[in-house]
Amino acid sequence: MVKLKNNIINRELSWLEFNARVLQEASDPATPLLERLKFLGIFSNNRDEFFRVRVATLNRMKNIEALDVNIKESPAEVLARIRETVTEQEKIFNETYQQIVEALANQNIFIINEQQLSESQSSFVSAYFDKHVRALLFPIILDNLDDPTSLQDKSIYLAVELLSSIDSSKHEHAIVEVPAPPLSRFLILPQQEGKMYIMLLDDVIRHGLHHIFSIFGYDTFNAYTIKITRDAELDIDNDVHKSFLEIMSESVKQREWGSPVRFVFDKTIPPVFLHKIRQKLLLSDDDKQRGGGRYHNFKDFMNFPQLELPHLYYPPMPPLAHPDLPPKTSIFEVIRRKDVMLHYPYQSFQYIVDFLREASIDPDVRSIKMTFYRAASQSNVMNALMNAARNGKAVTVFLELQARFDEQANIYWAEQLQKAGVKVLPTIPGLKVHSKLVLIRRKENEKNVYYANVSTGNFNESTARVYADESLLTANQNIATDVYKVFQLFEARYAIPKFKALVVSPFNNRDFFIGKINREIRNAKAGKEAWAVIKLNSLVDRKITRKLYEASVAGVKITIIARGICILIPGIPGVSDNIEAFSIVDKYLEHSRIYVFANDGKKEFYISSADWMQRNFDYRIEVSVPIYDADIKEELWTMLQIQMADNTKARLLNRDAINQYRTTGSENPVRSQLEIYNYFRERLMDS
């Protein structure tokens, strides 16, 4: 048996390497300029979540002196390595931002501050401040700040020195929250001589501070950005007298005053002022504090204003129609004849809305059941379900209230669904429901016929435009009946069903795929065709990692396409010589899970909601589904072959060449997401 010691990468450091790939996209001059800004925003948002969740967890572990005996690294040691990596990435980030600002200036787009305004611009900013900003500012005098939880996570604040040029003894400090949202972080100023000017809201407030404080005799102001990141782990109340909806609502509110895990500040802030802030916020651990630049919360750059400059963006790739689903055709009639797979965002998510709409008004449809993990804030899917209930259909929804950072939105939708007469199933203690399922029961010739949708991604119109996922529509009764059994599991709780087609966590997902790898090992030893292609978000589970190493030693060729974390190290002599692992980061977020096994020349295909992580195998209800349709198998295999030929956006996950761009021996550049889009467009044109 292959030992894991020294043969795996720490999962937290592997995640940071994933975020480094996002930063590479921002740094790459070949990435369109305004897309580079958005990648900076994605990088920043990812890092914030990393601190809220992973660093917060390590801090908790450090406090109880827990050790990971397999890695031989204490939480304190891992945190030290994280700080080192984050510091290096921050340096690259700041350099990249300055490069982008300079490149924007070359395009006559200028990001300016309050000290760079012309007289007319100053008047415009003052008017905007008075009309839109001033009413949203509620300063706190620092000496009056008694509650250290007053500074909320996700917000940024200006720490303001208030001075008087007339009375040198008049000296005060205040904290002002930057109200973004509800306002945009960016203000577009009137163009001048064909030049475009953009100002951050922070600087708009700096420009207008005299409107707030001059009545108190202050005329000189120095403002420094500060930001606090808090532990996002929810402490779930076990009060049996409360509904889980009430418990989750209260827990989400408590997140606002979680323990600080990071405090960042403008490094030019005077030390005495900084010390005073630290005292007021009860911050004592210097490891959690970092001096930075003038601006923070770069996640807002994900929503940088859309400018009418198409050459600074990716060329548009509008979602394509599916050749098997022509307009004015019943989706039920189509999938009764053959399975259909939708590939987002290359093809339109609207088909799912149409599927539900058709079900909501079809007189032969009796019931609709659906799971949700993350729903869109403006969701036509939810509207379709509520409309179905109003049309007399029996609608049942399992809506996961514990979906991290989406709890508030899901609580809202649970309330709206219940008002519309939809049955909302309660959360299962100790398990998250991460599977993405739709089940429709229809009366045909006095019999119940089931139609199902099994997806790798959320039923979310917003994310379906940027997350690459696969979604199977089928009337295969073995699959659909198994989906029905999963919903029975949600309602019955204690009866574990037997499945004919689906592979379901936490019951047998890990063992099932280990069994598939074992078969490839036997075939390799017998001299038969033996390989596997594994496409997922994260590979973290140690048991299956050990099995992959064992397969490599046996001669099984393994290709891993892992977008995020990958603790497995390819290319270790005698351990993983037969494993290649790489990651693709590009315009779309690679989110699908596709597992293909050689099976001695009779390829087997599965799509899944589950990554290969312990939580997906043991603590979530996940579904993997076999693909039977030959055309869909061909589609999936073509997509994977295109990705395996990627030599433009693919990065190696080797220990000694982490994030090095992958070469394939081809002189022609292959950017897989563009090639996949063209593949589906050509199929549509040929249909």
N, C-alpha and C positions, 0 to 999 in steps of 0.2 A: 504494500500500500504506500502511495506517495504521501510523504509528510508535508503539511502545510507550512510548517515553520520556515521562515525566510522566503517562502514561495508565494506569498500573497501581499497585496498592497493594502495599507490601512484605508478603510472605506472613506474616512473624512478627507484624507489627502487625495484620494482618487476623485472625490467630488470636486475638490478645488482645482484639480487638473481639467475636469470637464468645464468649469467656469473659465479656466484659462483659454479653452478653445473658443468660448464666446468672445473673450477679449481679443483673441487673434482675429476674429471677424471684424471687430471694431478697428483694429490696427492695420488691417490689410488695405492698401491703397486701391486694390482691385474691387473692393466692396464700394458700391455707390455711396457718396459722401453723407447724405442724410440717413441712409441705412446704417452707416457706421455710428452715428449718434444714437440710434435706437439700440444697437448692440451694447453700447455703453450703458444705456438704461437697463437692458436685460441683465447685464453683468452685475450692476449695482443691486437690482431687485433680488437676483439669485443670492448674492452675498448677504443681504439683509436676512433673508429666510434661513440661510445657513447658520447665521449667528442666533436667530431666534429659536431654532430647533436643535441643530447638532451641537453647537458650542454650548448652548444652555444645558443640554443633556450631559456633556462632558464636565461642565462645572458642577452639576449635581453629583455626578460620579466621583469627581475629585473630592467633594465635600464628605463623602462617605468612604473615601479611600478605596474605591473599587478598582480592581485590576483585571485586565483582559489577559489571562494566562497564556492564551494561544499566541498572541502577538508579542507578549513580553514588553508591552509599553503601557505605562500608567497613563491615566487621563491627563495628568499634569504634563507628561512628556509629549503627548499628542497635541495638547493645547499650545505648547511651546513651538512645535513644528508648524502648527496652523498659523501662529503669529508671524513666524518667519516667512511663510509662503504668502500670507495676506499682505505683509509689508512690501514684498517684492512685486506682487501684482498691483498694489496701489501705486507704486512708482511707475509701472508701465501704463496704468490707467491714466495718471495725470499727464504723462508725456503724450499719450494718444489724444487726450482731450485738447491739449494745446496744439497738436498737429492738425486736428480737425478744425479748430477755431481759425487757424491760419489758412487752411485750405478753403474754408467758407469765405474768408475775406477775399481770397483770390476770385471767388465767384460773386463778389459784391454783396455778400451776406455778412453782416457784422453783429456779433454778440457784444453789446457794450454795457457798461455799468453807469451808475449815477454821476460819476465824475467825468464822464466822456460825452455828456449831453450838450447839444447846441442849445441856443436860447429857445428856439421854437420847439425842440424836442422836450426841453425842460417844462415848458408850458403844457405840452400835451400830457406828459407823465403826471404833472401836478393835477390836471383836470381828471385824469383817470383815477388817481389816488383818491381825490375827494369824492368822486361819484361811485366808485366800486370797492375800494379797499378800506378806507378809513372806518366805515361802519362795522367791519369785521375784525378790527384790532381791539384786543382787551389786554393791555399790558399788566404785568404783575411786578410790583416793586420787590426787588430781591429780598430786602430785609423782612418783608411781610410773608415770604414763602415758607410756610410751616409744614406743608405736605410734600414730601420728597417724590410722591407719585404724580404730582401735578403735570410733569412733563410726560406726554404720552408717546408711546411707540408710533413709528411711521411718520410723525410730524417733525418739522424742523423749526427752530426758534432762533431769533436774534437776541443775543445777550448785548444789551445796550448800556454804554457809559453815557451818563447825562452830566454835562459840565456847563459852567457859566464863564464867559470871557470877562465878565464884570466882577464876579465874586468867586475867587479861587477856592473858597471854603465850601462852596455849593457843589456837591459831588454825590451823585446817586447812581444806582444800577437798576435796570429793569429787564424783564424777559418778555418778548413779544413773539407770539406764535405766527408763523407764515401761513396764511389761510389758503393753502393749495392741497386738496380741494377745500372749498367749492370753486375757487378761482383757478384759472390756468396758471401754471408756474411761469408762463411766458407771455410777454406783451409785445405784439408787433407794432412798431412805431411807423408813422407815415414815411413813405419812401422819399428820398432826396437824391435828385440827379441820377435816377436809375439804381440807386443803392438801397438795399433793404437792411433795416436795423431791428434787432430783437433784444429785449431786456428781460432779465429774470425778475420775478416778483419780489425776491429778496431785496434787490436793488431799488425797485419801485418804493418799497417801504423805507429803505435807507434815505431815499430822496425826500420822503414825506414826513420824516420823524419830527421835524419842527412844527408840523401841523398838530401833532399830538402833545408835545411837551413844552413848547415855547411859552404857553400860558403860565407855566410854573417857574419861569425865569431861566430856563435852560436854552442855550443857543449853539452849543457844540455837542456833536454826537459821534460816538464810535460804536459801530455795530459788528458783532462777530457771530457767525453761525455756529450753533451747537445742535447736537442730535443725540438722542438716547435710544438704544435698542433693548427691548425687554424679552424675557423668557416667555415663549408662546405656548408652553405646555399648559393644558387645561387641568385644573384640579376638579375632578368630577364629584359633585355632592351625591351621597348615597341615600338621601332622604326619601324613604318609600312613599311619603305623603305627596310628593311632587311628581308631576309628569316629566318624562325625559325631555320634552320640549322646554319646560320651565327650567329644568336643571341645566340644559345646554345654554339657554339664554343667559342665565346668571353666570355661568362659567366663562362665556365669551366676554362679558363685561369685566370679569375679574382679570382677564388677560391684559387690560389696559394698565394695570399696576403690578405686572409681573416683575420679578427681580431683574435689575439691569445686567445685561451681558456685554454691553459695549457703550462707550461714551466717546463721541468724536467731536472735535472742536477746531475752529480756525486757529492754527498754531501761532498767529500773530496776536492773539488775545493776551493782555498783560497778565503776568503770573499771579498778582494779587487778586485780580478779578476772577481768574480761573479757580484759584484756591477757594474763594468765597462760594462760587457755584458748586464746587465739589462738596463743600461742607453742607450746603443747603440740600443737596441731593443725596447726601450720605454715601458718597462714592469714596472708597478708600483703596480699592485694589487697582494699582497702576496698570496691571496686565490688561485690564478691560478698557483702558483709555488710550486714545490716539489723537495726536495733533494732525490736522490735515489742511486742506486749502480753504479758499473763501466760500466754496459752495459744497453742500452735501445733498443727500437724497437725489442722486443722479437717476434713480428709477423713473423720475418724472420725464426724463428724456425719451422714454418709450412713447410718450404722448407729445413729442415735439410738434409744433404747428405744421400742418400739411401745406407745403408751398407749391405754387404752380411752376415747378421746375422738374419736369419728368426725367431729365437726364441725370438727376441726382438721386433717383430711386431705382429699384429693380424694375425691369420691364414688367408690365401687368401680365398675370397668368390667371385669367378669370376661370372659375370652376367650369368644367366641361359637362355636357350631357352624357348620360350613360347610353350606349347603343342599344341595350336590351330594354330600356324604359322610355319609349317614345312618348311624346305628349298625347294627352287625351286617351291614355290606355290604363286600364285597371292594373295596379301593382299586384293585386292578389292573383289576377289571371296570369301575369308573367311568371311570378315565382311558383305558381302551381305547376308550371311546365318545367322550370329549371331554376337552380339557385342563381342568385345575383350577388356580386360583391361590389360595394361602393368603396372607392379609394379617395379619402379626403386628404388634402384639400384640392386634389387634382380634379375630382368630380364633385358634384354639388351635394351638399348636405340637405338641400331642400326636399330631396326624395323621402327622407325620414318624416318630415313634416307632412308631406303629401300622403305617405303611408298611413299616418295617424289620422289625418283629416278624412281620408277615404273610409277608414275603419269607424270614425265617429258618426258617419251618416249612412253607412251601409246597413240596410235593414236586417241582413243576415248575421251581422257581427253581434255577439252577445257580451263579450268582455274584453278588456284590455288590461294587461299588467305590464309594469315597467319599473326599472331601477334607475336611480339617479345618484351620482356621486358629486358632480359639479354641474350645476345648471347655469345657463346664461342669465344675466340680470334682466334682459328683455327677451323672454323665451317664448317663441311661437310653439315650441314643443309642449310646454306647459299649457299654453292657451288651447292647443288642440285636445289635450287630455281633459281639461275643464269643460270644453265644448262637448266632448264625448259623453261626459257625465250628465250634462244638461240634455243630451239627446237620449238619455235613458240607458246608456251602456253601463255595465258594472266595471268601474275603473278602480284599479288598485295600484298604488305606487309605494315602492320602498325608496325612501329618500334618506341618504346617509347623513345624519346630523353631525357626525364626527369628522367630516371631511375637512382637514386642517385648512384654515384661512377662508373656507367657504361656509363655515357654520352659520354665519349671520344670514347669508343669502338663502341657504337651505331652510332655515327656520322660517323665513318670510314665505317661501314657496309652500312649505308644509301647511302654514296657516291659510294661504290662498286656496290650495287644493281642497282642504277640509271644508272651507266655506262653499265651494262649488259642488260638494257632495262626493268627492273622491275619497276612497278609503286609503288612509296613509298608515302604513305598517310601522310599528315601533322599532327603534334601533335594538339590535341584539347585543346584550352586554358581553364585553370581551372580544367581540368580532366586529370588524368593519366590513360592510358589503361594498366591494370594489368592482364586482361584475357589472357589465353593461348589457342589459337584456330587455327585449320587448317580446311579449307573447299576446297574440290575438286569437280568440276562440270564435269560430264561425260555424253556423249551422248549415250543413250541406247534405241534402238528401236524408234529413232527420238524424244526421250524425255530427258529432263534434269534430271539426277539423282545425288544427292549430297551425298558425303562421308565426314565425319567430325572426327576430333580429338579434344577432350576437356580434358585439363590436369590441374592438380593442381600445376605443376611446370614448369619452363622455358624450352624452347627447346634449351638446352645447353648440349653438350656432356660432358663437364668437370664436371658441377655440378650434372649431372645425375648419375655419379659414386659415389657420396657421399650424395646426398640429396634423402631422401625417399619420393617418389611421386607416384601418381596414374594418369594414362593416358588412357582415353576411346576412342577406335576406333569404330565407329558406322556408319551404313547406315540407321538408323532409320530416316525417312524423317521428322518427327516432330522436332526432335533435330537438324538435319542438316539444315532444312529450317530456324529454329530459329538462327542458327549460321550465315546463309546467311543474316538474318535481322540485326544481330550485325554489320556485315561488311557494310551493307547499312547505318547503323547509323554513322559509321566512315566517310562515303563519303557524306551523305546527311546532317548530323549534326543536323538538326532542326526537323526532323520528328521522333517522338518516336514510335517505332513499338509495336505491341501487340505480346506477345510470348505465344506459346502453351505449351512448355516444359521447356525452360530455365528460370532461375530466374536471373535477371540482375540488377546490381547496375549501377547508383545511383537511379534507379527507384523504385524497390520494394524488394530488398534483405532483408533489416532489417524487414520490415513489414511481409514478407513471413515467415521468421523463427519465429518471434514473434507469428504469427498465428499458426504455428506448436506447439509451446510451449503452447499456449492457449488451443489447442485441447487436449494436454496431461493433462492440469489442469482440463478440463471438465471431461475427462475420469477418472482421479483420484478421483474426487468428486463423480462420478457415480459408484465407486467401480470397474472400469475396469482396465485392464493392462495399466500402464502409466509410461514411463521412457524415457530417452534420453541419447545417447552417443555422446559426442561432442569432436572431435579431431581437433585441430587447432594449429597454431603457437602462436597467442596472443588473449586474451580476454580482451578488454579495453572498449568497448562501454557501456555506463552507462544505457541506456534504456534497452538493452537486459540483462544486469547484474541484473537490478531490476526485470525483468520478470523471470529470473532464480530463484531468491530468492522467488518470489511469487509462482513459481511452487513447490519449495521445501516445502514451508509452506502448500501447498495443498496436499502434499504427493507424488509428482512425484520424482522418483529416478533418479538422474542425475549423470553421470560420465563424468568428463572433463579431457581430456589428452591434456595439454597445454605445448608445448615445451618452450615457452618464457614467455612473460608477462601474468599475470593473476591477475586482480584487484579484482576479486571475492575471498571471504574468505570462504572456506568450514567449516562445523562443528560448526557454531555459533548457540547456543541453540535458538530455536524458529525462526530462520531465514534460516539457511542452513544445518540443521541436515541431510537432505536427499541428500546432494551433497558431492561427493568425487572428489578431484582434485589432479592430480599428473603430473609429468613431466618425460619424458624419455630422457636421454642424454647418447649416446653411440657412437660407431664407425661411424654410419651414422647420419646425421642431419635430424631429424624428420620434414618434411616440408609439408606433405599432410594435406588437410582439408577434413574430412569425418564427415557427420552429419546423425545420425540414430535416428528415432523416433518409439516408440512402436506401435502407431496407433491401440491400442486395439488388439494386436497380429498379425497385418498385417504390418510387419516392412517396413518402408520407408527409402530409402538410397539416399543420395546426396553427390557428391564430388564437390569441389569448388576451385576457385583461391583466394577466399576472406577469410581473418580472420574476427573476429568479433570486428572490430575497426571502429571508426567513419570515418576514411579516406577511408576504404574499402566499407562502406555503402553509403557514401555521396559524395566522391570526386574522385572516381575511377570507371572505367568501369570494372566490375567483372562479372563472370559467375558462377552460380551454376547449376549443371545438375543432374536430377534424374537418378537413375540406375534401369533399367527395367529387365535386364537379371538375371535369377535365379542363374546361376552359379557364376556370378560376385558378386551378393549379398552374396552368401555363402563364397566366397573368402574374401570379405571385413569383414564379420562378424567373420570369423575365425581369421583374422589378429587382429581385435579389441579384441577378447577374449584372444588371446595370450598376447597382451599388457596389458590387465586388470589382467593377472596372473603374470606379471613381478614383481619379488621380488629381482632383482639384480641391475638393472639400473634405476628403477623408484624411484622418490623422491616425498614426500608429499609436497603440497603447503599450508598446514595449517599455520595459523598465528603463533601458538606456537610451530610448528614443521617444520618450513620451511627447505626444503632440507633434511629432515630426510629420510633415506632409507625406502622404503615401504615394509611392510610384508603382506603376503597373507594367512598365516596359513598353507602353504604347506612347508614340510621339504625339498622338492626338489627345487634347484635353477632354476629359469626361467629367462633367458636372452632373451627378446622378439625378438630382431633383429636376433639373431642366430636361434631361434625357427622358425621365419617366413621364413628365408632362407631355413631351412630344410623342412618346409612345402611345399614350391614351388618346391624344388628339388625332394621330394617324389612324388608330383603330376606329375612332368615331367617323372619320372621313370615309373609311373603307366600308362602313356598315351600310 
